[in-house]
Amino acid sequence: MDRQPTLEGPTLLLRPLRDDDWQALYAVASDPKVWELHPANDRWQEDVFRTFFADALAQGGALAVIDKASGKIIGSSRMQAHDPANGGSVEIGWTFLGRDHWGGATNREMKRLMLAHALRHVERVDFRIGETNLRSRAAMEKIGGRLSDRDGGVVQTSNGPARHVIYEITRDSFASGPLAETGPQD
């Protein structure tokens, strides 16, 4: 499975994240409000974001999210932890968008593109979300994510330990869910 594809939708282009995306992506990430509900709510700080950015490049699977109308980077996401066992799974996460793209169709289009790509290769996509990150949890439920009973574990952040939960979207639930091509639209 290619975890770093180039994907294109009506308004978005997702392409592999590159070193030279640093300045444009940090311009989006430097807004403290983007991270206020995230367990790592200090990620807006340059040194903290540099670590996040370097990890994204090192791990592979990181995608720059580009608004096709403006040509500007508006956020990023990743596909990691590909496991081919039992029909296969991959994790989509580490996603953030600039606030001017919240509440509309951007997250929906981005996730539809990523899920359609991933679910051609795996049976299930997992989303690990901070238990108290209510904004991300609500967005996950809006796109058809189902809270699983699997333990998302605890991640150490600069604010201390943060428990995570796992949402999932399977090939079948995607085909019949809100992101299906024939499903309801915003």
Buried (B, 14 or more C-beta within 10 A) or exposed (E): BEBBBEBEBEBBBBBBBEEEBBEBBBEBBBBEEBBEBBBBBBBBBEEBBEEBBEEBBEBBBBBBBBBEEEEEBBBBBBBBBBEEEEEBBBBBBBBBBBEEBEEEBBBBBBBBBBBBBBBEBBBBBBBBBBEBBEEBBEBBEBBBBEBBEEEBEEEEBEEEEBEBBBBBBBBEBBEEBBBBEEBEEE
